[in-house]
Amino acid sequence: MKTTTGFVAAAVRGSAARALLGSLLVAGCAHRAVAPSPTATTTPAAAAAVDLRDVTLAVDAVGHRRVDLAALRGRAILVAALSTNDLGGHALSRNLERLATAHGDDLVVLILATDGYDAPTLQVALEVFADVVGLRHAAVAPIPADVRAGSTPIGEVGLAPLVVLINRAGRVARRLEGYQTMAALEALIAPALPPGH
């Protein structure tokens, strides 16, 4: 009888754990997409348009790091917009950290969190996210309102994840939507790095 009771208790605990995991996965999916701008157009011509303005973006990242892209001219920059609740966002962030580590002086990586938390909650979530994912070289910060609204040269951030390559002149060179493998990221940055890399 004792064995049966223990088995039932373990099954109940397992069911509760599965229910909690399911709730977390559903909650994570709910934060995955960022609401598109009401003025956004989806015509092919608009999607192909290139904004030739320099990217001027400054954010306060986790770890009291100020990241000012205008001050980083001469280096390639990867800006990623993603949800910290999404497993794809975790995997992408790990790949971005690997690139930032491998290309130290030639590549800057900035991860912008699209999560819809209030500011204090988001700050704690980003600190935990940076620790769990192991971000040491890549910077992570809340997405600024103008970037979220699509009013910067980065363009509309309609779906996360999104990766944007900013060339050494400070202009958007390419945008890739969705999760990117390490091989895809390496191919993306190759033309933007100094010769011999």
C-alpha atoms as a printed R data frame, in Angstrom:
    type eleno elety resid chain resno      x      y       z
1   ATOM     1    CA   MET     A     1  0.000  0.000   0.000
2   ATOM     2    CA   LYS     A     2  2.849  2.332   0.807
3   ATOM     3    CA   THR     A     3  4.349  1.741  -2.663
4   ATOM     4    CA   THR     A     4  1.037  2.527  -4.386
5   ATOM     5    CA   THR     A     5  0.637  5.728  -2.364
6   ATOM     6    CA   GLY     A     6  4.171  6.803  -3.263
7   ATOM     7    CA   PHE     A     7  3.499  6.034  -6.941
8   ATOM     8    CA   VAL     A     8  0.280  8.097  -6.903
9   ATOM     9    CA   ALA     A     9  2.026 11.017  -5.162
10  ATOM    10    CA   ALA     A    10  4.835 10.939  -7.744
11  ATOM    11    CA   ALA     A    11  2.299 10.855 -10.593
12  ATOM    12    CA   VAL     A    12  0.457 13.856  -9.119
13  ATOM    13    CA   ARG     A    13  3.736 15.769  -8.740
14  ATOM    14    CA   GLY     A    14  4.654 14.869 -12.331
15  ATOM    15    CA   SER     A    15  1.270 16.092 -13.593
16  ATOM    16    CA   ALA     A    16  1.644 19.358 -11.726
17  ATOM    17    CA   ALA     A    17  5.124 19.842 -13.149
18  ATOM    18    CA   ARG     A    18  3.870 19.155 -16.685
19  ATOM    19    CA   ALA     A    19  1.016 21.624 -16.188
20  ATOM    20    CA   LEU     A    20  3.426 24.291 -14.933
21  ATOM    21    CA   LEU     A    21  5.789 23.679 -17.863
22  ATOM    22    CA   GLY     A    22  2.873 23.930 -20.287
23  ATOM    23    CA   SER     A    23  1.793 27.225 -18.736
24  ATOM    24    CA   LEU     A    24  5.301 28.629 -19.037
25  ATOM    25    CA   LEU     A    25  5.576 27.574 -22.671
26  ATOM    26    CA   VAL     A    26  2.228 29.160 -23.505
27  ATOM    27    CA   ALA     A    27  3.236 32.344 -21.663
28  ATOM    28    CA   GLY     A    28  6.531 32.390 -23.542
29  ATOM    29    CA   CYS     A    29  4.744 32.099 -26.861
30  ATOM    30    CA   ALA     A    30  2.442 34.963 -25.902
31  ATOM    31    CA   HIS     A    31  5.442 37.298 -25.628
32  ATOM    32    CA   ARG     A    32  6.987 36.133 -28.890
33  ATOM    33    CA   ALA     A    33  5.392 38.562 -31.316
34  ATOM    34    CA   VAL     A    34  5.548 42.322 -31.114
35  ATOM    35    CA   ALA     A    35  2.462 44.177 -32.242
36  ATOM    36    CA   PRO     A    36  3.017 45.586 -35.721
37  ATOM    37    CA   SER     A    37  2.795 49.301 -36.308
38  ATOM    38    CA   PRO     A    38 -0.718 50.361 -37.420
39  ATOM    39    CA   THR     A    39  0.848 52.389 -40.229
40  ATOM    40    CA   ALA     A    40  2.986 49.538 -41.542
41  ATOM    41    CA   THR     A    41  2.659 48.532 -45.170
42  ATOM    42    CA   THR     A    42  3.247 45.076 -46.521
43  ATOM    43    CA   THR     A    43  3.733 45.828 -50.193
44  ATOM    44    CA   PRO     A    44  6.817 44.250 -51.768
45  ATOM    45    CA   ALA     A    45  8.157 47.693 -52.740
46  ATOM    46    CA   ALA     A    46  7.963 48.910 -49.140
47  ATOM    47    CA   ALA     A    47  9.650 45.761 -47.851
48  ATOM    48    CA   ALA     A    48 12.509 46.179 -50.345
49  ATOM    49    CA   ALA     A    49 13.105 49.850 -49.493
50  ATOM    50    CA   VAL     A    50 16.452 50.591 -47.862
51  ATOM    51    CA   ASP     A    51 16.800 53.317 -45.259
52  ATOM    52    CA   LEU     A    52 20.153 54.983 -45.900
53  ATOM    53    CA   ARG     A    53 20.235 56.985 -42.654
54  ATOM    54    CA   ASP     A    54 22.969 56.172 -40.146
55  ATOM    55    CA   VAL     A    55 21.737 54.149 -37.177
56  ATOM    56    CA   THR     A    56 21.971 56.280 -34.052
57  ATOM    57    CA   LEU     A    57 20.893 54.176 -31.109
58  ATOM    58    CA   ALA     A    58 22.050 54.412 -27.506
59  ATOM    59    CA   VAL     A    59 20.787 52.123 -24.744
60  ATOM    60    CA   ASP     A    60 21.592 51.245 -21.152
61  ATOM    61    CA   ALA     A    61 22.339 47.524 -21.136
62  ATOM    62    CA   VAL     A    62 22.517 45.018 -18.297
63  ATOM    63    CA   GLY     A    63 25.617 45.386 -16.146
64  ATOM    64    CA   HIS     A    64 25.583 49.196 -16.267
65  ATOM    65    CA   ARG     A    65 26.890 49.170 -19.842
66  ATOM    66    CA   ARG     A    66 26.083 52.117 -22.087
67  ATOM    67    CA   VAL     A    67 25.980 51.024 -25.726
68  ATOM    68    CA   ASP     A    68 26.043 53.906 -28.201
69  ATOM    69    CA   LEU     A    69 26.109 52.663 -31.787
70  ATOM    70    CA   ALA     A    70 27.151 56.060 -33.170
71  ATOM    71    CA   ALA     A    71 30.360 55.799 -31.153
72  ATOM    72    CA   LEU     A    72 31.114 52.383 -32.665
73  ATOM    73    CA   ARG     A    73 31.621 53.395 -36.303
74  ATOM    74    CA   GLY     A    74 34.259 51.259 -37.990
75  ATOM    75    CA   ARG     A    75 32.965 48.061 -36.420
76  ATOM    76    CA   ALA     A    76 30.273 45.700 -37.672
77  ATOM    77    CA   ILE     A    77 27.222 45.620 -35.413
78  ATOM    78    CA   LEU     A    78 24.578 42.932 -35.014
79  ATOM    79    CA   VAL     A    79 21.341 44.083 -33.415
80  ATOM    80    CA   ALA     A    80 18.895 41.331 -32.512
81  ATOM    81    CA   ALA     A    81 15.324 41.846 -31.303
82  ATOM    82    CA   LEU     A    82 13.948 38.833 -29.449
83  ATOM    83    CA   SER     A    83 11.856 37.632 -26.548
84  ATOM    84    CA   THR     A    84 13.687 36.345 -23.491
85  ATOM    85    CA   ASN     A    85 10.796 33.884 -22.934
86  ATOM    86    CA   ASP     A    86 11.327 32.121 -26.249
87  ATOM    87    CA   LEU     A    87 13.620 29.090 -26.522
88  ATOM    88    CA   GLY     A    88 14.604 30.231 -30.015
89  ATOM    89    CA   GLY     A    89 15.624 33.556 -28.484
90  ATOM    90    CA   HIS     A    90 17.829 31.723 -25.978
91  ATOM    91    CA   ALA     A    91 19.509 29.689 -28.718
92  ATOM    92    CA   LEU     A    92 19.989 32.747 -30.929
93  ATOM    93    CA   SER     A    93 21.486 34.694 -28.016
94  ATOM    94    CA   ARG     A    94 23.996 31.913 -27.367
95  ATOM    95    CA   ASN     A    95 25.042 32.015 -31.039
96  ATOM    96    CA   LEU     A    96 25.353 35.798 -30.889
97  ATOM    97    CA   GLU     A    97 27.496 35.544 -27.761
98  ATOM    98    CA   ARG     A    98 29.791 33.081 -29.544
99  ATOM    99    CA   LEU     A    99 30.207 35.552 -32.419
100 ATOM   100    CA   ALA     A   100 30.838 38.478 -30.071
101 ATOM   101    CA   THR     A   101 33.496 36.442 -28.283
102 ATOM   102    CA   ALA     A   102 35.177 35.273 -31.494
103 ATOM   103    CA   HIS     A   103 35.305 38.701 -33.160
104 ATOM   104    CA   GLY     A   104 35.929 40.910 -30.110
105 ATOM   105    CA   ASP     A   105 37.298 44.150 -31.550
106 ATOM   106    CA   ASP     A   106 35.591 43.914 -34.946
107 ATOM   107    CA   LEU     A   107 31.997 43.051 -33.999
108 ATOM   108    CA   VAL     A   108 29.509 44.508 -31.523
109 ATOM   109    CA   VAL     A   109 26.415 42.510 -30.573
110 ATOM   110    CA   LEU     A   110 23.368 44.188 -29.045
111 ATOM   111    CA   ILE     A   111 20.320 42.150 -28.049
112 ATOM   112    CA   LEU     A   112 17.078 44.098 -27.587
113 ATOM   113    CA   ALA     A   113 14.384 42.402 -25.502
114 ATOM   114    CA   THR     A   114 10.861 42.751 -26.899
115 ATOM   115    CA   ASP     A   115  9.116 41.410 -23.770
116 ATOM   116    CA   GLY     A   116  6.139 43.440 -22.606
117 ATOM   117    CA   TYR     A   117  6.957 43.639 -18.902
118 ATOM   118    CA   ASP     A   118  6.952 46.838 -16.861
119 ATOM   119    CA   ALA     A   119 10.422 48.424 -16.534
120 ATOM   120    CA   PRO     A   120 11.427 47.025 -13.091
121 ATOM   121    CA   THR     A   121 10.279 43.499 -13.961
122 ATOM   122    CA   LEU     A   122 12.040 43.638 -17.324
123 ATOM   123    CA   GLN     A   123 15.287 44.766 -15.702
124 ATOM   124    CA   VAL     A   124 15.266 41.731 -13.402
125 ATOM   125    CA   ALA     A   125 14.272 39.425 -16.281
126 ATOM   126    CA   LEU     A   126 17.167 40.705 -18.417
127 ATOM   127    CA   GLU     A   127 19.686 40.222 -15.620
128 ATOM   128    CA   VAL     A   128 18.517 36.631 -15.167
129 ATOM   129    CA   PHE     A   129 18.453 36.065 -18.937
130 ATOM   130    CA   ALA     A   130 22.025 37.355 -19.358
131 ATOM   131    CA   ASP     A   131 23.198 35.080 -16.556
132 ATOM   132    CA   VAL     A   132 21.349 31.971 -17.765
133 ATOM   133    CA   VAL     A   133 22.373 32.377 -21.418
134 ATOM   134    CA   GLY     A   134 25.924 33.357 -20.447
135 ATOM   135    CA   LEU     A   135 26.105 36.794 -22.060
136 ATOM   136    CA   ARG     A   136 29.521 38.277 -21.337
137 ATOM   137    CA   HIS     A   137 30.418 40.029 -24.603
138 ATOM   138    CA   ALA     A   138 26.977 40.572 -26.143
139 ATOM   139    CA   ALA     A   139 24.988 43.381 -24.504
140 ATOM   140    CA   VAL     A   140 21.281 43.006 -23.688
141 ATOM   141    CA   ALA     A   141 18.838 45.877 -23.111
142 ATOM   142    CA   PRO     A   142 15.117 46.683 -23.360
143 ATOM   143    CA   ILE     A   143 14.014 47.609 -26.864
144 ATOM   144    CA   PRO     A   144 13.631 51.401 -27.157
145 ATOM   145    CA   ALA     A   145 10.173 52.712 -28.090
146 ATOM   146    CA   ASP     A   146 11.339 54.197 -31.405
147 ATOM   147    CA   VAL     A   147 12.888 50.893 -32.486
148 ATOM   148    CA   ARG     A   148  9.736 48.991 -31.474
149 ATOM   149    CA   ALA     A   149  7.632 51.494 -33.452
150 ATOM   150    CA   GLY     A   150  9.758 51.026 -36.569
151 ATOM   151    CA   SER     A   151 10.768 54.687 -36.803
152 ATOM   152    CA   THR     A   152 14.537 54.025 -36.953
153 ATOM   153    CA   PRO     A   153 16.611 52.775 -39.906
154 ATOM   154    CA   ILE     A   154 16.373 49.290 -38.361
155 ATOM   155    CA   GLY     A   155 12.796 49.233 -39.639
156 ATOM   156    CA   GLU     A   156  9.694 47.598 -38.286
157 ATOM   157    CA   VAL     A   157 10.166 45.001 -35.574
158 ATOM   158    CA   GLY     A   158  6.996 43.088 -36.357
159 ATOM   159    CA   LEU     A   159  8.148 39.598 -35.428
160 ATOM   160    CA   ALA     A   160 10.820 38.428 -33.046
161 ATOM   161    CA   PRO     A   161 13.443 37.229 -33.434
162 ATOM   162    CA   LEU     A   162 14.915 39.671 -35.910
163 ATOM   163    CA   VAL     A   163 18.625 40.153 -36.669
164 ATOM   164    CA   VAL     A   164 19.932 43.325 -38.313
165 ATOM   165    CA   LEU     A   165 23.479 43.773 -39.581
166 ATOM   166    CA   ILE     A   166 24.803 47.334 -39.395
167 ATOM   167    CA   ASN     A   167 27.922 47.813 -41.490
168 ATOM   168    CA   ARG     A   168 31.085 49.651 -40.473
169 ATOM   169    CA   ALA     A   169 29.701 52.889 -41.929
170 ATOM   170    CA   GLY     A   170 26.768 52.686 -39.489
171 ATOM   171    CA   ARG     A   171 24.034 51.764 -41.976
172 ATOM   172    CA   VAL     A   172 21.704 48.786 -42.143
173 ATOM   173    CA   ALA     A   173 23.167 46.213 -44.522
174 ATOM   174    CA   ARG     A   174 20.748 43.276 -44.025
175 ATOM   175    CA   ARG     A   175 17.749 42.130 -42.001
176 ATOM   176    CA   LEU     A   176 16.937 38.510 -41.250
177 ATOM   177    CA   GLU     A   177 13.669 37.475 -39.600
178 ATOM   178    CA   GLY     A   178 13.316 34.339 -37.508
179 ATOM   179    CA   TYR     A   179 15.801 32.122 -35.710
180 ATOM   180    CA   GLN     A   180 19.264 32.058 -37.337
181 ATOM   181    CA   THR     A   181 21.736 29.203 -37.098
182 ATOM   182    CA   MET     A   182 25.379 29.821 -36.289
183 ATOM   183    CA   ALA     A   183 26.301 29.145 -39.936
184 ATOM   184    CA   ALA     A   184 23.739 31.706 -41.154
185 ATOM   185    CA   LEU     A   185 25.050 34.319 -38.712
186 ATOM   186    CA   GLU     A   186 28.658 33.697 -39.736
187 ATOM   187    CA   ALA     A   187 27.709 34.117 -43.406
188 ATOM   188    CA   LEU     A   188 25.798 37.289 -42.536
189 ATOM   189    CA   ILE     A   189 28.712 39.037 -40.811
190 ATOM   190    CA   ALA     A   190 31.531 37.841 -43.101
191 ATOM   191    CA   PRO     A   191 31.292 40.726 -45.623
192 ATOM   192    CA   ALA     A   192 31.151 43.317 -42.820
193 ATOM   193    CA   LEU     A   193 34.347 42.242 -41.059
194 ATOM   194    CA   PRO     A   194 37.771 43.657 -41.948
195 ATOM   195    CA   PRO     A   195 39.693 41.693 -44.623
196 ATOM   196    CA   GLY     A   196 41.427 38.566 -43.335
197 ATOM   197    CA   HIS     A   197 38.720 37.526 -40.856
